[in-house]
Amino acid sequence: MHRVTAVIFAIAISSAAAAQWANICSGQPANKIRGCDSTGCGGYNLREGRKHKGVDVVCKDGSTVYAPFTGKIDRQTRPYGNGNAIDDGVQLSGSGFCIKMYFIKPVKHSGPIRKGEKIGVMLPMQIIYRATISHIHIQNCDLTDPTPNL
């Protein structure tokens, strides 16, 4: 009985540790979700008139962006598909996760990554959205709430 309890406890601890992602943006002491500003709110499912399918992690334009977990870059993503100054990002998978990260200029569009490794640079959001707090949009591939991992 004690062996089963110990195994269950070990699994619970490793699952909890795996769920915590690395800091996403340089210059930020923690992954902070953007609050509300004149253009909307950065939390999951908080948008007037439509669902916000991810969360916005505060990041200054030009900051280094890091991999939140170990895995791989699957492909490039384009949140708008219009080629504007912030229309770039990546899809990452690994460690039991699949996410899309928008508004970054990636250093590569495929290949392995390690948790905390530089994967890109925050694009100049203020050129497009002057009234919005600059941020990286993080969206789970299955559209569930990524907040608990931040």
Short mmCIF file of the C-alpha atoms (twelve columns), coordinates in Angstrom:
data_MODEL
# 
_entry.id   MODEL 
# 
loop_
_atom_site.group_PDB 
_atom_site.id 
_atom_site.type_symbol 
_atom_site.label_atom_id 
_atom_site.label_alt_id 
_atom_site.label_comp_id 
_atom_site.label_asym_id 
_atom_site.label_seq_id 
_atom_site.Cartn_x 
_atom_site.Cartn_y 
_atom_site.Cartn_z 
_atom_site.pdbx_PDB_model_num 
ATOM 1   C CA . MET A 1   0.000   0.000  0.000   1 
ATOM 2   C CA . HIS A 2   2.815   2.411  0.846   1 
ATOM 3   C CA . ARG A 3   4.482   1.719  -2.513  1 
ATOM 4   C CA . VAL A 4   1.274   2.631  -4.420  1 
ATOM 5   C CA . THR A 5   0.887   5.804  -2.366  1 
ATOM 6   C CA . ALA A 6   4.518   6.771  -3.053  1 
ATOM 7   C CA . VAL A 7   4.098   6.217  -6.802  1 
ATOM 8   C CA . ILE A 8   0.910   8.307  -6.908  1 
ATOM 9   C CA . PHE A 9   2.624   11.067 -4.898  1 
ATOM 10  C CA . ALA A 10  5.650   11.045 -7.263  1 
ATOM 11  C CA . ILE A 11  3.392   11.301 -10.308 1 
ATOM 12  C CA . ALA A 12  1.482   14.212 -8.760  1 
ATOM 13  C CA . ILE A 13  4.703   16.099 -7.988  1 
ATOM 14  C CA . SER A 14  6.197   15.553 -11.462 1 
ATOM 15  C CA . SER A 15  2.914   16.583 -13.128 1 
ATOM 16  C CA . ALA A 16  2.773   19.780 -11.095 1 
ATOM 17  C CA . ALA A 17  6.405   20.603 -11.883 1 
ATOM 18  C CA . ALA A 18  5.912   19.917 -15.597 1 
ATOM 19  C CA . ALA A 19  2.894   22.214 -15.733 1 
ATOM 20  C CA . GLN A 20  4.868   25.323 -14.761 1 
ATOM 21  C CA . TRP A 21  6.242   26.975 -17.877 1 
ATOM 22  C CA . ALA A 22  9.427   29.004 -18.023 1 
ATOM 23  C CA . ASN A 23  9.376   32.786 -18.088 1 
ATOM 24  C CA . ILE A 24  8.303   33.777 -21.630 1 
ATOM 25  C CA . CYS A 25  9.738   37.278 -21.965 1 
ATOM 26  C CA . SER A 26  13.014  38.934 -20.966 1 
ATOM 27  C CA . GLY A 27  12.706  41.909 -18.666 1 
ATOM 28  C CA . GLN A 28  9.655   40.413 -16.926 1 
ATOM 29  C CA . PRO A 29  10.186  38.748 -13.529 1 
ATOM 30  C CA . ALA A 30  7.175   36.454 -14.120 1 
ATOM 31  C CA . ASN A 31  4.603   35.601 -16.775 1 
ATOM 32  C CA . LYS A 32  2.096   38.404 -16.192 1 
ATOM 33  C CA . ILE A 33  -1.225  38.309 -18.039 1 
ATOM 34  C CA . ARG A 34  -2.176  41.619 -19.644 1 
ATOM 35  C CA . GLY A 35  -5.010  43.325 -17.816 1 
ATOM 36  C CA . CYS A 36  -7.644  45.405 -19.576 1 
ATOM 37  C CA . ASP A 37  -6.867  48.455 -21.685 1 
ATOM 38  C CA . SER A 38  -8.855  50.478 -24.209 1 
ATOM 39  C CA . THR A 39  -8.668  47.667 -26.791 1 
ATOM 40  C CA . GLY A 40  -9.735  44.777 -24.531 1 
ATOM 41  C CA . CYS A 41  -8.549  42.339 -21.877 1 
ATOM 42  C CA . GLY A 42  -5.736  39.807 -22.022 1 
ATOM 43  C CA . GLY A 43  -7.249  36.996 -19.960 1 
ATOM 44  C CA . TYR A 44  -8.700  33.802 -21.383 1 
ATOM 45  C CA . ASN A 45  -12.251 34.160 -22.729 1 
ATOM 46  C CA . LEU A 46  -12.407 37.878 -21.834 1 
ATOM 47  C CA . ARG A 47  -13.366 39.871 -24.903 1 
ATOM 48  C CA . GLU A 48  -16.397 41.935 -25.714 1 
ATOM 49  C CA . GLY A 49  -18.439 40.351 -28.484 1 
ATOM 50  C CA . ARG A 50  -16.154 37.321 -29.017 1 
ATOM 51  C CA . LYS A 51  -14.152 34.683 -27.212 1 
ATOM 52  C CA . HIS A 52  -10.458 35.323 -26.548 1 
ATOM 53  C CA . LYS A 53  -8.957  31.903 -27.286 1 
ATOM 54  C CA . GLY A 54  -5.707  32.401 -25.385 1 
ATOM 55  C CA . VAL A 55  -3.954  34.714 -22.954 1 
ATOM 56  C CA . ASP A 56  -1.730  37.730 -23.492 1 
ATOM 57  C CA . VAL A 57  1.577   37.683 -21.600 1 
ATOM 58  C CA . VAL A 58  3.026   41.165 -21.095 1 
ATOM 59  C CA . CYS A 59  6.221   41.711 -23.092 1 
ATOM 60  C CA . LYS A 60  7.941   44.866 -24.336 1 
ATOM 61  C CA . ASP A 61  8.526   45.340 -28.049 1 
ATOM 62  C CA . GLY A 62  11.984  44.042 -28.989 1 
ATOM 63  C CA . SER A 63  12.333  41.774 -25.927 1 
ATOM 64  C CA . THR A 64  13.779  38.271 -26.170 1 
ATOM 65  C CA . VAL A 65  11.136  35.526 -26.122 1 
ATOM 66  C CA . TYR A 66  11.905  32.138 -24.544 1 
ATOM 67  C CA . ALA A 67  10.535  28.603 -24.995 1 
ATOM 68  C CA . PRO A 68  8.100   27.865 -22.162 1 
ATOM 69  C CA . PHE A 69  8.859   24.111 -22.234 1 
ATOM 70  C CA . THR A 70  11.140  21.559 -23.882 1 
ATOM 71  C CA . GLY A 71  9.943   20.176 -27.207 1 
ATOM 72  C CA . LYS A 72  10.032  21.366 -30.790 1 
ATOM 73  C CA . ILE A 73  8.953   24.178 -33.060 1 
ATOM 74  C CA . ASP A 74  6.407   22.584 -35.387 1 
ATOM 75  C CA . ARG A 75  5.829   25.417 -37.829 1 
ATOM 76  C CA . GLN A 76  5.433   29.120 -38.450 1 
ATOM 77  C CA . THR A 77  2.051   30.690 -37.669 1 
ATOM 78  C CA . ARG A 78  0.453   33.861 -38.998 1 
ATOM 79  C CA . PRO A 79  -2.275  35.188 -36.676 1 
ATOM 80  C CA . TYR A 80  -3.671  37.654 -39.209 1 
ATOM 81  C CA . GLY A 81  -2.424  36.392 -42.550 1 
ATOM 82  C CA . ASN A 82  -2.014  39.958 -43.801 1 
ATOM 83  C CA . GLY A 83  1.755   40.426 -43.475 1 
ATOM 84  C CA . ASN A 84  1.544   43.409 -41.104 1 
ATOM 85  C CA . ALA A 85  4.400   44.222 -38.699 1 
ATOM 86  C CA . ILE A 86  3.276   41.700 -36.044 1 
ATOM 87  C CA . ASP A 87  1.891   38.911 -38.262 1 
ATOM 88  C CA . ASP A 88  4.320   36.177 -37.214 1 
ATOM 89  C CA . GLY A 89  4.699   33.442 -34.629 1 
ATOM 90  C CA . VAL A 90  5.298   29.747 -34.046 1 
ATOM 91  C CA . GLN A 91  3.544   26.576 -33.000 1 
ATOM 92  C CA . LEU A 92  5.390   24.579 -30.325 1 
ATOM 93  C CA . SER A 93  4.780   21.076 -29.011 1 
ATOM 94  C CA . GLY A 94  6.334   18.807 -26.410 1 
ATOM 95  C CA . SER A 95  6.230   17.948 -22.720 1 
ATOM 96  C CA . GLY A 96  2.515   17.191 -23.169 1 
ATOM 97  C CA . PHE A 97  1.716   20.642 -24.614 1 
ATOM 98  C CA . CYS A 98  0.867   22.180 -27.974 1 
ATOM 99  C CA . ILE A 99  0.687   25.981 -28.177 1 
ATOM 100 C CA . LYS A 100 0.782   28.849 -30.632 1 
ATOM 101 C CA . MET A 101 2.768   31.967 -29.765 1 
ATOM 102 C CA . TYR A 102 1.912   35.094 -31.750 1 
ATOM 103 C CA . PHE A 103 3.628   38.456 -32.293 1 
ATOM 104 C CA . ILE A 104 7.201   37.159 -32.275 1 
ATOM 105 C CA . LYS A 105 9.912   37.017 -34.925 1 
ATOM 106 C CA . PRO A 106 11.194  33.451 -34.464 1 
ATOM 107 C CA . VAL A 107 14.880  32.564 -34.734 1 
ATOM 108 C CA . LYS A 108 13.766  29.403 -36.612 1 
ATOM 109 C CA . HIS A 109 10.512  27.848 -37.838 1 
ATOM 110 C CA . SER A 110 11.215  24.218 -36.967 1 
ATOM 111 C CA . GLY A 111 13.435  22.047 -34.834 1 
ATOM 112 C CA . PRO A 112 14.080  21.131 -31.224 1 
ATOM 113 C CA . ILE A 113 13.893  23.627 -28.358 1 
ATOM 114 C CA . ARG A 114 14.745  23.545 -24.677 1 
ATOM 115 C CA . LYS A 115 12.765  25.173 -21.876 1 
ATOM 116 C CA . GLY A 116 14.135  28.709 -21.423 1 
ATOM 117 C CA . GLU A 117 15.924  28.790 -24.799 1 
ATOM 118 C CA . LYS A 118 15.605  31.929 -26.949 1 
ATOM 119 C CA . ILE A 119 13.048  31.285 -29.695 1 
ATOM 120 C CA . GLY A 120 12.542  34.808 -30.995 1 
ATOM 121 C CA . VAL A 121 12.033  38.520 -30.423 1 
ATOM 122 C CA . MET A 122 8.816   40.403 -29.627 1 
ATOM 123 C CA . LEU A 123 7.621   42.236 -32.740 1 
ATOM 124 C CA . PRO A 124 6.775   46.001 -32.690 1 
ATOM 125 C CA . MET A 125 3.155   45.815 -31.491 1 
ATOM 126 C CA . GLN A 126 3.009   49.557 -30.847 1 
ATOM 127 C CA . ILE A 127 3.251   50.200 -34.596 1 
ATOM 128 C CA . ILE A 128 -0.093  48.419 -35.084 1 
ATOM 129 C CA . TYR A 129 -1.874  48.837 -31.723 1 
ATOM 130 C CA . ARG A 130 -0.703  52.002 -29.948 1 
ATOM 131 C CA . ALA A 131 -3.368  51.758 -27.216 1 
ATOM 132 C CA . THR A 132 -2.672  48.099 -26.393 1 
ATOM 133 C CA . ILE A 133 -0.164  46.897 -23.812 1 
ATOM 134 C CA . SER A 134 2.492   44.984 -25.783 1 
ATOM 135 C CA . HIS A 135 2.231   41.234 -25.299 1 
ATOM 136 C CA . ILE A 136 2.835   37.721 -26.601 1 
ATOM 137 C CA . HIS A 137 -0.410  35.859 -27.311 1 
ATOM 138 C CA . ILE A 138 -0.287  32.250 -26.043 1 
ATOM 139 C CA . GLN A 139 -2.968  29.873 -27.283 1 
ATOM 140 C CA . ASN A 140 -3.311  26.138 -26.618 1 
ATOM 141 C CA . CYS A 141 -3.806  24.164 -29.848 1 
ATOM 142 C CA . ASP A 142 -6.951  22.607 -28.368 1 
ATOM 143 C CA . LEU A 143 -8.192  26.100 -27.348 1 
ATOM 144 C CA . THR A 144 -8.306  25.283 -23.626 1 
ATOM 145 C CA . ASP A 145 -7.131  27.862 -21.085 1 
ATOM 146 C CA . PRO A 146 -3.289  28.016 -20.843 1 
ATOM 147 C CA . THR A 147 -3.375  30.193 -17.691 1 
ATOM 148 C CA . PRO A 148 -2.617  27.377 -15.169 1 
ATOM 149 C CA . ASN A 149 0.719   26.700 -16.919 1 
ATOM 150 C CA . LEU A 150 1.925   30.279 -16.717 1 
# 
